[in-house]
Amino acid sequence: MDKKINLDLSAPYKKTVETIANKPIAYETTGTPFWDDEYISKSMLALHLNPDVESASRAHEFMDYSVDWIVSLLGKQDGRILDLGCGPGLYAKRFADKGFSITGIDFSQRSIAYASENYGDEKNEFIYQDYLTIDYDEKYDLVILIYCDFGVLSPENRMALLKKIYRGLKHGGLFVVDVFTSNQYKEFTDSLTVEYENDGFWRADPYINIKRNASYPNQNYLVQYTIITAEDCATYNIWNHGFKPQEIKKVLLNTGFASVTLYGDVTGANLTDETPIVCAVCRK
Ligand SMILES: C[S@@+](CC[C@H](N)C(=O)[O-])C[C@H]1O[C@@H](n2cnc3c(N)ncnc32)[C@H](O)[C@@H]1O
């Protein structure tokens, strides 16, 4: 006799079952706030501020080298900088210490509050907003978008943001951006795993974390977290893309930049076939 599974999909598990049953299409979002979530942003800020952990920001010592290198590319000790996705202002602080004026944009209220409180003054401002929704004027000597966030955006949003960045730069200004290459995903395998936490990164209360790794055509990758608590179920889709060096160069040149030079990281390392990162330095 066939055993009938009685799954009442109007029940609380409907959302969970549907999420796991259906892989999203590439770059589909769930609309659930991640960076700006009241609790997750607290966990995230602790990661940003840990000088050695590399999950939200790079190691702080690496940032020191990055800022020294970028300043050497600028070839001057003052000017206006736009930091897109500035987090708690860790790069901003370093540039400000060298004499630059910073505008930091981030849509994590908690990070912006931290940056404003610690580094905000008459020269340095931190704005809580989605950087895709701002029209920038031609006033920046440098725009940075650091820690591989460009590939997190859908291809349409990447194009829209590049146009805004280009417009926001002075003639001769620099845009510095880093992205993952496919080497970053050499070990990436499709998988579905389940973990239980009493409390942790995602929630203060007990939760189950169903993590899905899924690779898509054209070097697109999804890391999806479905977090189930006693009360609710929420899913976070984190996308990224493994860029070929010539691919990112072409996209940036097509935006109108006069020159694009590629490096192996944001301290100016040589680009090799093995590097997991490409850093592009673009001059308007
Ligand atoms: C991986 S963290 C990197 C933070 C910083 N650039 C660093 O390296 O320390 C990405 C940051 O970008 C912000 N972010 C992501 N998408 C954004 C958007 N559309 N508008 C504004 N901020 C955004 C997040 O809130 C987060 O602080």
The ligand as an SDF file (V2000), in Angstrom:
LIG
                    3D

 27 29  0  0  0  0  0  0  0  0999 V2000
   31.6450   42.9370    2.6730 C   0  0  0  0  0  0  0  0  0  0  0  0
   31.1960   44.4390    3.4840 S   0  0  0  0  0  0  0  0  0  0  0  0
   32.6160   45.4120    3.1090 C   0  0  0  0  0  0  0  0  0  0  0  0
   32.6930   46.6690    3.9350 C   0  0  0  0  0  0  0  0  0  0  0  0
   33.9440   47.5440    3.6400 C   0  0  0  0  0  0  0  0  0  0  0  0
   34.0310   47.9080    2.2390 N   0  0  0  0  0  0  0  0  0  0  0  0
   35.1800   46.8340    4.0970 C   0  0  0  0  0  0  0  0  0  0  0  0
   35.8540   46.2210    3.2550 O   0  0  0  0  0  0  0  0  0  0  0  0
   35.4470   46.8810    5.3150 O   0  0  0  0  0  0  0  0  0  0  0  0
   29.9500   45.1130    2.3730 C   0  0  0  0  0  0  0  0  0  0  0  0
   29.3340   46.4010    2.8690 C   0  0  0  0  0  0  0  0  0  0  0  0
   28.5630   46.9560    1.8060 O   0  0  0  0  0  0  0  0  0  0  0  0
   27.3120   47.3860    2.3000 C   0  0  0  0  0  0  0  0  0  0  0  0
   26.3730   47.3350    1.1650 N   0  0  0  0  0  0  0  0  0  0  0  0
   26.0730   46.2640    0.3930 C   0  0  0  0  0  0  0  0  0  0  0  0
   25.2110   46.6260   -0.5850 N   0  0  0  0  0  0  0  0  0  0  0  0
   24.9710   47.9570   -0.4220 C   0  0  0  0  0  0  0  0  0  0  0  0
   24.1500   48.8990   -1.0900 C   0  0  0  0  0  0  0  0  0  0  0  0
   23.4020   48.5410   -2.1550 N   0  0  0  0  0  0  0  0  0  0  0  0
   24.1250   50.1800   -0.6590 N   0  0  0  0  0  0  0  0  0  0  0  0
   24.8780   50.5500    0.4360 C   0  0  0  0  0  0  0  0  0  0  0  0
   25.6650   49.6900    1.1110 N   0  0  0  0  0  0  0  0  0  0  0  0
   25.7110   48.4150    0.7040 C   0  0  0  0  0  0  0  0  0  0  0  0
   26.9960   46.4410    3.4350 C   0  0  0  0  0  0  0  0  0  0  0  0
   26.1000   47.0010    4.3620 O   0  0  0  0  0  0  0  0  0  0  0  0
   28.3880   46.2220    4.0190 C   0  0  0  0  0  0  0  0  0  0  0  0
   28.6850   47.1570    5.0200 O   0  0  0  0  0  0  0  0  0  0  0  0
  1  2  1  0
  2  3  1  0
  2 10  1  0
  3  4  1  0
  4  5  1  0
  5  6  1  0
  5  7  1  0
  7  8  2  0
  7  9  1  0
 10 11  1  0
 11 12  1  0
 11 26  1  0
 12 13  1  0
 13 14  1  0
 13 24  1  0
 14 15  1  0
 14 23  1  0
 15 16  2  0
 16 17  1  0
 17 18  1  0
 17 23  2  0
 18 19  1  0
 18 20  2  0
 20 21  1  0
 21 22  2  0
 22 23  1  0
 24 25  1  0
 24 26  1  0
 26 27  1  0
M  CHG  2   2   1   9  -1
M  END
$$$$
